Amino acid sequence: MVPVASNPLLGVGLHGVGAGFAATCYTPQKQVKRWSWQTYWLTQASFCWFLLPILGALLTIPDLGAVLREAPKDAMWKSFALGAAYGIGGTAFGISIRYIGFSLTYSIAVGLSSVLGTLIPPLVHGTLGATLSKPGSGWIIGGIIIGTFGIAFTGLAGRLKELDLAAHQQEKGEFNLTKGLMLSLLAGVLSAVYGFALDAGQPIADTAVKHGAGIWQGNVIYIFSNTGAFITTAIYCLYLHAKHRTLGELIELPAGTERASLPLNWAMAIVTGLFWYGQFFFYNLGHVHLGEYKFTSWAIHMIMLVLFSNLVGVALREWRACRRVTHATISFALVVLTAAVLALTYGNYQGDQAAQAAAPAEKSQ
């Protein structure tokens, strides 16, 4: 069994790749035609939450059958149950967008998820105090705080953008602040639970390491955490299908639709699922390289996700019709988010350097 060497710079870079996949995973949806939301969502979820995690584990975990037999069963059930809660959070996120818009939902839910998902696991384990007394911890806390402010400013900028664009449209939508806030808060709390699902599944990964999984160890956890999320998501989607009688869209589109649309819809849903799974795949690779401050993986991922998703929006010229104050706000938010990533990276680097310097001294004693 060869231990994974810590390399925070590589770890943050791999988290960036995962965040890049997450930031772009919804872009294929724009090409989907004549499918209801539940048809598209169930199709892409089948790949990102169920099929691809199993395939990823089969391809990367040596002796997968033996790992599943030897790993603690309670860890499997805990990871599954927490993943199921995360699936409920994802549904709440989607409904919240209907009431308060994408930007406010994103800033509230992701901001809350970033803080809770990062700090609560080490707090529950009783290791937070000791961890934050190590070198680089000031940069870690500063990065989390700066990142939270950055996410809040992206929400403000996004809300300004929505108001700017609404000024040129006739439809006002169904804005409902109370419902939207309640749902986005629920989404933020339950989205943070995914970090707990991975933490609860660590004993499964530890078993995989004994069989030589190395840097791929986290892929075995996704079998349970992601399946839990898929089950709750599928239940809601199937409920909508039964209510609106839309399940047939999977094999046949309404009359008058181009024949090429159905294969294209399937292809775009699969690409969405592949990109969404890509964030988990690279999240694991980044996580195992962080060293002393592995618990910051969730914050790094969330902050970079918001940063990259807004950069994609800028690149696609989604902000071109906005006022100057809106442009200034999103520009400031992107600078703040970049500063947060740099602070977290430097904090991880300092912690890793201190740990490596202390290791020879401990061995000589």
LOROSE-443444 format. One record per residue (C-alpha): residue number from 0; x negated, y negated, z. Coordinates in Angstrom, 2 decimals, padded with zeros to 5 digits. Layout:
atom num:NUM&xx:X&yy:Y&zz:Z
...
This chain:
atom num:0&xx:000.00&yy:000.00&zz:000.00
atom num:1&xx:-001.64&yy:-003.21&zz:-001.22
atom num:2&xx:-000.40&yy:-006.38&zz:000.60
atom num:3&xx:000.80&yy:-009.30&zz:-001.51
atom num:4&xx:-001.76&yy:-012.12&zz:-001.42
atom num:5&xx:-000.31&yy:-015.48&zz:-000.43
atom num:6&xx:-000.58&yy:-018.25&zz:-003.01
atom num:7&xx:001.82&yy:-021.14&zz:-002.26
atom num:8&xx:001.05&yy:-023.03&zz:-005.47
atom num:9&xx:001.91&yy:-019.97&zz:-007.54
atom num:10&xx:004.94&yy:-019.33&zz:-005.33
atom num:11&xx:006.35&yy:-022.82&zz:-005.87
atom num:12&xx:005.66&yy:-022.51&zz:-009.60
atom num:13&xx:007.60&yy:-019.24&zz:-009.79
atom num:14&xx:010.44&yy:-020.83&zz:-007.80
atom num:15&xx:010.40&yy:-023.56&zz:-010.44
atom num:16&xx:010.89&yy:-020.98&zz:-013.20
atom num:17&xx:013.84&yy:-019.51&zz:-011.30
atom num:18&xx:015.33&yy:-022.95&zz:-010.72
atom num:19&xx:014.91&yy:-023.68&zz:-014.42
atom num:20&xx:016.98&yy:-020.60&zz:-015.27
atom num:21&xx:019.61&yy:-021.66&zz:-012.73
atom num:22&xx:019.74&yy:-025.21&zz:-014.07
atom num:23&xx:020.45&yy:-024.03&zz:-017.62
atom num:24&xx:022.59&yy:-020.94&zz:-017.01
atom num:25&xx:025.88&yy:-022.77&zz:-017.61
atom num:26&xx:024.91&yy:-024.39&zz:-020.93
atom num:27&xx:026.03&yy:-021.35&zz:-023.02
atom num:28&xx:029.57&yy:-021.86&zz:-021.69
atom num:29&xx:029.99&yy:-024.82&zz:-024.04
atom num:30&xx:029.99&yy:-022.39&zz:-026.98
atom num:31&xx:032.75&yy:-020.17&zz:-025.57
atom num:32&xx:036.09&yy:-020.49&zz:-027.41
atom num:33&xx:039.62&yy:-019.44&zz:-026.46
atom num:34&xx:038.61&yy:-017.62&zz:-023.30
atom num:35&xx:040.18&yy:-018.49&zz:-019.97
atom num:36&xx:037.87&yy:-019.34&zz:-017.08
atom num:37&xx:038.48&yy:-016.00&zz:-015.39
atom num:38&xx:037.59&yy:-014.02&zz:-018.52
atom num:39&xx:034.29&yy:-015.83&zz:-018.96
atom num:40&xx:033.48&yy:-015.78&zz:-015.25
atom num:41&xx:034.21&yy:-012.08&zz:-014.79
atom num:42&xx:032.13&yy:-011.16&zz:-017.85
atom num:43&xx:029.02&yy:-013.12&zz:-016.88
atom num:44&xx:029.38&yy:-012.05&zz:-013.23
atom num:45&xx:029.42&yy:-008.39&zz:-014.30
atom num:46&xx:025.92&yy:-008.89&zz:-015.69
atom num:47&xx:024.29&yy:-011.29&zz:-013.22
atom num:48&xx:025.79&yy:-009.81&zz:-010.05
atom num:49&xx:026.15&yy:-006.14&zz:-010.87
atom num:50&xx:024.46&yy:-004.66&zz:-013.96
atom num:51&xx:021.21&yy:-006.64&zz:-014.12
atom num:52&xx:020.31&yy:-006.26&zz:-010.42
atom num:53&xx:020.63&yy:-002.49&zz:-010.77
atom num:54&xx:018.60&yy:-002.49&zz:-013.99
atom num:55&xx:015.98&yy:-004.77&zz:-012.44
atom num:56&xx:015.56&yy:-002.45&zz:-009.46
atom num:57&xx:015.34&yy:000.63&zz:-011.69
atom num:58&xx:012.57&yy:-000.97&zz:-013.74
atom num:59&xx:010.50&yy:-002.42&zz:-010.89
atom num:60&xx:010.98&yy:-000.32&zz:-007.73
atom num:61&xx:008.96&yy:002.93&zz:-007.66
atom num:62&xx:010.84&yy:005.94&zz:-006.27
atom num:63&xx:014.05&yy:003.92&zz:-006.06
atom num:64&xx:016.07&yy:006.96&zz:-005.02
atom num:65&xx:013.71&yy:007.67&zz:-002.12
atom num:66&xx:013.74&yy:004.01&zz:-001.07
atom num:67&xx:017.55&yy:004.00&zz:-000.91
atom num:68&xx:017.57&yy:007.22&zz:001.12
atom num:69&xx:014.96&yy:005.98&zz:003.61
atom num:70&xx:016.00&yy:002.33&zz:004.00
atom num:71&xx:018.15&yy:001.39&zz:007.04
atom num:72&xx:021.84&yy:001.73&zz:006.18
atom num:73&xx:022.82&yy:-001.14&zz:008.48
atom num:74&xx:020.57&yy:-003.47&zz:006.46
atom num:75&xx:022.37&yy:-002.39&zz:003.29
atom num:76&xx:025.81&yy:-003.09&zz:004.76
atom num:77&xx:024.79&yy:-006.43&zz:006.26
atom num:78&xx:023.28&yy:-007.61&zz:002.98
atom num:79&xx:026.38&yy:-006.46&zz:001.10
atom num:80&xx:028.81&yy:-008.18&zz:003.50
atom num:81&xx:026.87&yy:-011.45&zz:003.53
atom num:82&xx:026.64&yy:-011.34&zz:-000.26
atom num:83&xx:030.42&yy:-010.93&zz:-000.39
atom num:84&xx:030.80&yy:-014.09&zz:001.70
atom num:85&xx:028.50&yy:-015.88&zz:-000.75
atom num:86&xx:030.83&yy:-014.81&zz:-003.57
atom num:87&xx:033.73&yy:-016.51&zz:-001.78
atom num:88&xx:031.59&yy:-019.65&zz:-001.51
atom num:89&xx:030.99&yy:-019.61&zz:-005.25
atom num:90&xx:034.74&yy:-019.47&zz:-005.88
atom num:91&xx:035.33&yy:-022.36&zz:-003.47
atom num:92&xx:032.65&yy:-024.31&zz:-005.32
atom num:93&xx:034.42&yy:-023.85&zz:-008.64
atom num:94&xx:037.80&yy:-024.93&zz:-007.24
atom num:95&xx:036.27&yy:-027.94&zz:-005.46
atom num:96&xx:035.00&yy:-029.29&zz:-008.77
atom num:97&xx:038.61&yy:-029.59&zz:-009.93
atom num:98&xx:039.41&yy:-031.97&zz:-007.07
atom num:99&xx:036.32&yy:-034.15&zz:-006.54
atom num:100&xx:034.22&yy:-033.52&zz:-009.64
atom num:101&xx:031.00&yy:-031.66&zz:-010.28
atom num:102&xx:028.61&yy:-034.22&zz:-008.80
atom num:103&xx:030.20&yy:-034.68&zz:-005.38
atom num:104&xx:030.76&yy:-030.95&zz:-005.05
atom num:105&xx:027.17&yy:-030.26&zz:-006.05
atom num:106&xx:025.65&yy:-032.77&zz:-003.63
atom num:107&xx:027.76&yy:-031.70&zz:-000.64
atom num:108&xx:027.66&yy:-027.94&zz:-001.20
atom num:109&xx:024.03&yy:-027.65&zz:-002.33
atom num:110&xx:022.77&yy:-030.16&zz:000.24
atom num:111&xx:024.47&yy:-028.31&zz:003.09
atom num:112&xx:023.37&yy:-024.94&zz:001.73
atom num:113&xx:019.78&yy:-026.12&zz:001.43
atom num:114&xx:019.53&yy:-027.15&zz:005.08
atom num:115&xx:021.51&yy:-024.30&zz:006.64
atom num:116&xx:020.07&yy:-021.57&zz:004.45
atom num:117&xx:016.53&yy:-022.70&zz:005.24
atom num:118&xx:016.59&yy:-023.44&zz:008.97
atom num:119&xx:019.14&yy:-021.04&zz:010.44
atom num:120&xx:017.44&yy:-017.68&zz:009.63
atom num:121&xx:014.21&yy:-018.51&zz:011.55
atom num:122&xx:016.37&yy:-020.12&zz:014.27
atom num:123&xx:018.36&yy:-016.90&zz:014.65
atom num:124&xx:015.13&yy:-014.88&zz:014.80
atom num:125&xx:013.75&yy:-017.24&zz:017.44
atom num:126&xx:010.70&yy:-018.09&zz:015.33
atom num:127&xx:011.54&yy:-021.64&zz:014.24
atom num:128&xx:009.80&yy:-023.40&zz:017.13
atom num:129&xx:006.58&yy:-021.40&zz:016.81
atom num:130&xx:006.60&yy:-021.75&zz:013.03
atom num:131&xx:007.04&yy:-025.51&zz:013.12
atom num:132&xx:004.08&yy:-025.90&zz:015.48
atom num:133&xx:001.67&yy:-024.67&zz:012.79
atom num:134&xx:-000.39&yy:-026.88&zz:010.45
atom num:135&xx:001.64&yy:-028.36&zz:007.60
atom num:136&xx:004.95&yy:-028.13&zz:009.45
atom num:137&xx:005.38&yy:-031.92&zz:009.43
atom num:138&xx:005.28&yy:-031.88&zz:005.63
atom num:139&xx:007.79&yy:-029.01&zz:005.64
atom num:140&xx:010.32&yy:-030.88&zz:007.78
atom num:141&xx:009.69&yy:-034.07&zz:005.83
atom num:142&xx:010.26&yy:-032.26&zz:002.55
atom num:143&xx:013.56&yy:-030.80&zz:003.72
atom num:144&xx:014.78&yy:-034.21&zz:004.94
atom num:145&xx:013.63&yy:-036.00&zz:001.77
atom num:146&xx:015.20&yy:-033.29&zz:-000.36
atom num:147&xx:018.53&yy:-033.66&zz:001.45
atom num:148&xx:018.51&yy:-037.41&zz:000.77
atom num:149&xx:017.57&yy:-036.75&zz:-002.84
atom num:150&xx:020.49&yy:-034.36&zz:-003.29
atom num:151&xx:022.81&yy:-036.96&zz:-001.72
atom num:152&xx:021.60&yy:-039.61&zz:-004.17
atom num:153&xx:022.15&yy:-037.28&zz:-007.13
atom num:154&xx:025.71&yy:-036.84&zz:-005.89
atom num:155&xx:026.14&yy:-040.61&zz:-005.72
atom num:156&xx:024.66&yy:-041.02&zz:-009.19
atom num:157&xx:026.87&yy:-038.27&zz:-010.54
atom num:158&xx:029.97&yy:-039.85&zz:-009.04
atom num:159&xx:029.04&yy:-043.17&zz:-010.62
atom num:160&xx:028.60&yy:-041.38&zz:-013.94
atom num:161&xx:032.02&yy:-039.77&zz:-013.65
atom num:162&xx:033.60&yy:-043.18&zz:-012.95
atom num:163&xx:031.73&yy:-044.73&zz:-015.87
atom num:164&xx:032.89&yy:-042.04&zz:-018.27
atom num:165&xx:036.46&yy:-042.07&zz:-016.88
atom num:166&xx:036.69&yy:-045.77&zz:-017.75
atom num:167&xx:036.61&yy:-044.71&zz:-021.42
atom num:168&xx:039.19&yy:-041.95&zz:-021.06
atom num:169&xx:042.94&yy:-041.83&zz:-020.55
atom num:170&xx:043.10&yy:-038.76&zz:-018.33
atom num:171&xx:042.50&yy:-039.29&zz:-014.61
atom num:172&xx:042.44&yy:-035.63&zz:-013.59
atom num:173&xx:043.65&yy:-034.45&zz:-010.19
atom num:174&xx:041.23&yy:-036.11&zz:-007.78
atom num:175&xx:041.97&yy:-035.09&zz:-004.19
atom num:176&xx:039.26&yy:-036.06&zz:-001.70
atom num:177&xx:040.62&yy:-034.08&zz:001.27
atom num:178&xx:040.97&yy:-030.77&zz:-000.59
atom num:179&xx:037.68&yy:-031.27&zz:-002.42
atom num:180&xx:035.71&yy:-032.04&zz:000.74
atom num:181&xx:037.11&yy:-029.04&zz:002.61
atom num:182&xx:036.32&yy:-026.70&zz:-000.28
atom num:183&xx:032.85&yy:-028.13&zz:-000.89
atom num:184&xx:031.99&yy:-027.82&zz:002.81
atom num:185&xx:033.20&yy:-024.21&zz:002.74
atom num:186&xx:031.15&yy:-023.62&zz:-000.40
atom num:187&xx:028.05&yy:-025.13&zz:001.22
atom num:188&xx:028.30&yy:-022.98&zz:004.34
atom num:189&xx:029.03&yy:-019.74&zz:002.48
atom num:190&xx:026.41&yy:-020.42&zz:-000.20
atom num:191&xx:023.83&yy:-020.70&zz:002.58
atom num:192&xx:024.89&yy:-017.22&zz:003.63
atom num:193&xx:023.09&yy:-015.82&zz:000.58
atom num:194&xx:019.81&yy:-016.66&zz:002.28
atom num:195&xx:021.00&yy:-014.58&zz:005.24
atom num:196&xx:021.92&yy:-011.74&zz:002.87
atom num:197&xx:018.34&yy:-011.63&zz:001.60
atom num:198&xx:016.99&yy:-011.91&zz:005.13
atom num:199&xx:019.25&yy:-009.08&zz:006.34
atom num:200&xx:018.07&yy:-006.92&zz:003.45
atom num:201&xx:014.36&yy:-007.38&zz:004.19
atom num:202&xx:014.07&yy:-003.93&zz:005.88
atom num:203&xx:015.12&yy:-002.42&zz:002.53
atom num:204&xx:012.36&yy:-004.38&zz:000.80
atom num:205&xx:009.88&yy:-003.27&zz:003.48
atom num:206&xx:010.75&yy:000.33&zz:002.65
atom num:207&xx:010.19&yy:-000.40&zz:-001.04
atom num:208&xx:006.75&yy:-001.83&zz:-000.20
atom num:209&xx:005.76&yy:001.50&zz:001.37
atom num:210&xx:006.49&yy:003.09&zz:-001.99
atom num:211&xx:004.33&yy:000.59&zz:-003.86
atom num:212&xx:006.88&yy:-002.05&zz:-004.90
atom num:213&xx:004.48&yy:-004.90&zz:-004.11
atom num:214&xx:005.63&yy:-008.25&zz:-005.49
atom num:215&xx:008.85&yy:-006.69&zz:-006.84
atom num:216&xx:010.07&yy:-005.67&zz:-003.39
atom num:217&xx:012.98&yy:-008.14&zz:-003.23
atom num:218&xx:014.64&yy:-006.69&zz:-006.33
atom num:219&xx:015.99&yy:-003.78&zz:-004.30
atom num:220&xx:017.88&yy:-006.16&zz:-001.98
atom num:221&xx:019.84&yy:-007.57&zz:-004.93
atom num:222&xx:021.55&yy:-004.21&zz:-005.41
atom num:223&xx:023.45&yy:-004.92&zz:-002.19
atom num:224&xx:023.62&yy:-008.71&zz:-001.84
atom num:225&xx:024.64&yy:-009.30&zz:-005.46
atom num:226&xx:027.11&yy:-006.42&zz:-005.55
atom num:227&xx:028.83&yy:-007.94&zz:-002.54
atom num:228&xx:029.12&yy:-011.26&zz:-004.37
atom num:229&xx:030.41&yy:-009.47&zz:-007.48
atom num:230&xx:033.17&yy:-007.67&zz:-005.57
atom num:231&xx:034.72&yy:-010.85&zz:-004.12
atom num:232&xx:034.30&yy:-012.70&zz:-007.42
atom num:233&xx:035.89&yy:-009.84&zz:-009.37
atom num:234&xx:038.86&yy:-009.66&zz:-006.98
atom num:235&xx:039.64&yy:-013.34&zz:-007.53
atom num:236&xx:039.15&yy:-013.14&zz:-011.32
atom num:237&xx:041.36&yy:-010.04&zz:-011.59
atom num:238&xx:044.02&yy:-011.82&zz:-009.53
atom num:239&xx:043.97&yy:-014.69&zz:-012.02
atom num:240&xx:044.11&yy:-012.22&zz:-014.90
atom num:241&xx:047.18&yy:-010.56&zz:-013.41
atom num:242&xx:048.82&yy:-013.92&zz:-012.75
atom num:243&xx:048.21&yy:-015.35&zz:-016.22
atom num:244&xx:048.08&yy:-012.05&zz:-018.18
atom num:245&xx:044.72&yy:-012.86&zz:-019.74
atom num:246&xx:042.74&yy:-009.62&zz:-019.32
atom num:247&xx:043.34&yy:-008.77&zz:-022.97
atom num:248&xx:041.10&yy:-011.67&zz:-023.99
atom num:249&xx:038.13&yy:-009.38&zz:-023.37
atom num:250&xx:038.95&yy:-007.38&zz:-026.50
atom num:251&xx:041.18&yy:-009.65&zz:-028.58
atom num:252&xx:041.54&yy:-013.42&zz:-028.95
atom num:253&xx:044.80&yy:-015.24&zz:-029.80
atom num:254&xx:045.95&yy:-015.19&zz:-033.41
atom num:255&xx:044.33&yy:-017.82&zz:-035.60
atom num:256&xx:040.96&yy:-017.66&zz:-033.83
atom num:257&xx:037.89&yy:-017.00&zz:-035.95
atom num:258&xx:036.83&yy:-013.33&zz:-035.83
atom num:259&xx:033.27&yy:-014.29&zz:-034.97
atom num:260&xx:034.41&yy:-016.06&zz:-031.80
atom num:261&xx:034.87&yy:-012.92&zz:-029.69
atom num:262&xx:031.32&yy:-011.54&zz:-030.24
atom num:263&xx:029.99&yy:-015.06&zz:-029.67
atom num:264&xx:031.91&yy:-015.35&zz:-026.40
atom num:265&xx:030.47&yy:-012.04&zz:-025.21
atom num:266&xx:026.96&yy:-013.10&zz:-026.23
atom num:267&xx:027.23&yy:-016.43&zz:-024.41
atom num:268&xx:028.59&yy:-014.77&zz:-021.26
atom num:269&xx:025.73&yy:-012.24&zz:-021.31
atom num:270&xx:023.17&yy:-015.03&zz:-021.77
atom num:271&xx:024.74&yy:-016.86&zz:-018.82
atom num:272&xx:024.48&yy:-013.73&zz:-016.69
atom num:273&xx:020.89&yy:-013.15&zz:-017.81
atom num:274&xx:019.87&yy:-016.71&zz:-016.95
atom num:275&xx:021.67&yy:-016.61&zz:-013.60
atom num:276&xx:019.97&yy:-013.32&zz:-012.72
atom num:277&xx:016.69&yy:-014.85&zz:-013.88
atom num:278&xx:016.81&yy:-017.27&zz:-010.96
atom num:279&xx:017.02&yy:-014.39&zz:-008.47
atom num:280&xx:014.28&yy:-012.44&zz:-010.23
atom num:281&xx:011.83&yy:-015.35&zz:-010.01
atom num:282&xx:013.09&yy:-016.39&zz:-006.57
atom num:283&xx:011.78&yy:-013.09&zz:-005.22
atom num:284&xx:008.43&yy:-013.51&zz:-006.99
atom num:285&xx:008.04&yy:-017.02&zz:-005.58
atom num:286&xx:009.13&yy:-016.00&zz:-002.10
atom num:287&xx:006.56&yy:-013.22&zz:-001.60
atom num:288&xx:003.70&yy:-015.61&zz:-002.48
atom num:289&xx:004.55&yy:-018.44&zz:-000.06
atom num:290&xx:002.68&yy:-017.11&zz:002.97
atom num:291&xx:003.23&yy:-018.74&zz:006.36
atom num:292&xx:006.33&yy:-020.71&zz:005.41
atom num:293&xx:008.35&yy:-018.16&zz:003.46
atom num:294&xx:011.52&yy:-019.48&zz:005.07
atom num:295&xx:011.22&yy:-022.63&zz:002.93
atom num:296&xx:011.99&yy:-020.63&zz:-000.23
atom num:297&xx:015.68&yy:-021.50&zz:-000.07
atom num:298&xx:015.04&yy:-025.25&zz:000.29
atom num:299&xx:012.46&yy:-025.25&zz:-002.51
atom num:300&xx:014.81&yy:-023.35&zz:-004.80
atom num:301&xx:017.84&yy:-025.55&zz:-004.05
atom num:302&xx:015.96&yy:-028.84&zz:-004.41
atom num:303&xx:014.31&yy:-027.78&zz:-007.66
atom num:304&xx:017.64&yy:-026.52&zz:-008.95
atom num:305&xx:019.22&yy:-029.95&zz:-008.45
atom num:306&xx:016.15&yy:-031.69&zz:-009.89
atom num:307&xx:016.04&yy:-029.56&zz:-013.04
atom num:308&xx:019.79&yy:-029.54&zz:-013.62
atom num:309&xx:019.82&yy:-033.34&zz:-013.63
atom num:310&xx:016.75&yy:-033.46&zz:-015.87
atom num:311&xx:018.61&yy:-031.17&zz:-018.29
atom num:312&xx:021.55&yy:-033.58&zz:-018.18
atom num:313&xx:019.26&yy:-036.49&zz:-018.98
atom num:314&xx:017.66&yy:-034.53&zz:-021.84
atom num:315&xx:021.11&yy:-033.75&zz:-023.25
atom num:316&xx:021.94&yy:-037.48&zz:-023.07
atom num:317&xx:024.87&yy:-036.98&zz:-020.70
atom num:318&xx:024.06&yy:-040.33&zz:-019.05
atom num:319&xx:023.78&yy:-042.45&zz:-022.20
atom num:320&xx:027.18&yy:-044.18&zz:-021.80
atom num:321&xx:026.61&yy:-045.14&zz:-018.15
atom num:322&xx:025.93&yy:-048.54&zz:-016.59
atom num:323&xx:022.47&yy:-049.72&zz:-015.64
atom num:324&xx:023.16&yy:-049.21&zz:-011.92
atom num:325&xx:024.01&yy:-045.56&zz:-012.61
atom num:326&xx:020.78&yy:-045.08&zz:-014.56
atom num:327&xx:018.83&yy:-046.68&zz:-011.72
atom num:328&xx:020.50&yy:-044.43&zz:-009.13
atom num:329&xx:019.78&yy:-041.17&zz:-010.95
atom num:330&xx:016.21&yy:-042.28&zz:-011.66
atom num:331&xx:015.65&yy:-042.99&zz:-007.98
atom num:332&xx:017.21&yy:-039.64&zz:-007.02
atom num:333&xx:014.89&yy:-037.74&zz:-009.38
atom num:334&xx:011.85&yy:-039.48&zz:-007.87
atom num:335&xx:013.02&yy:-038.58&zz:-004.35
atom num:336&xx:013.61&yy:-034.93&zz:-005.30
atom num:337&xx:010.15&yy:-034.74&zz:-006.89
atom num:338&xx:008.64&yy:-036.16&zz:-003.70
atom num:339&xx:010.47&yy:-033.51&zz:-001.67
atom num:340&xx:009.07&yy:-030.68&zz:-003.81
atom num:341&xx:005.55&yy:-032.11&zz:-003.50
atom num:342&xx:005.89&yy:-032.42&zz:000.28
atom num:343&xx:007.12&yy:-028.84&zz:000.65
atom num:344&xx:004.36&yy:-027.59&zz:-001.65
atom num:345&xx:001.66&yy:-029.41&zz:000.32
atom num:346&xx:003.09&yy:-028.18&zz:003.63
atom num:347&xx:003.00&yy:-024.60&zz:002.38
atom num:348&xx:-000.54&yy:-025.09&zz:001.11
atom num:349&xx:-001.75&yy:-026.47&zz:004.46
atom num:350&xx:-000.10&yy:-023.63&zz:006.36
atom num:351&xx:-001.66&yy:-021.04&zz:004.08
atom num:352&xx:-005.13&yy:-022.59&zz:004.34
atom num:353&xx:-004.94&yy:-022.65&zz:008.14
atom num:354&xx:-003.79&yy:-019.01&zz:008.23
atom num:355&xx:-006.64&yy:-017.89&zz:005.99
atom num:356&xx:-009.17&yy:-019.80&zz:008.07
atom num:357&xx:-007.87&yy:-018.18&zz:011.26
atom num:358&xx:-007.85&yy:-014.65&zz:009.84
atom num:359&xx:-011.66&yy:-014.04&zz:009.95
atom num:360&xx:-011.83&yy:-015.36&zz:013.50
atom num:361&xx:-009.08&yy:-012.98&zz:014.62
atom num:362&xx:-010.81&yy:-009.99&zz:012.97
atom num:363&xx:-014.14&yy:-010.79&zz:014.70
atom num:364&xx:-012.57&yy:-010.76&zz:018.16
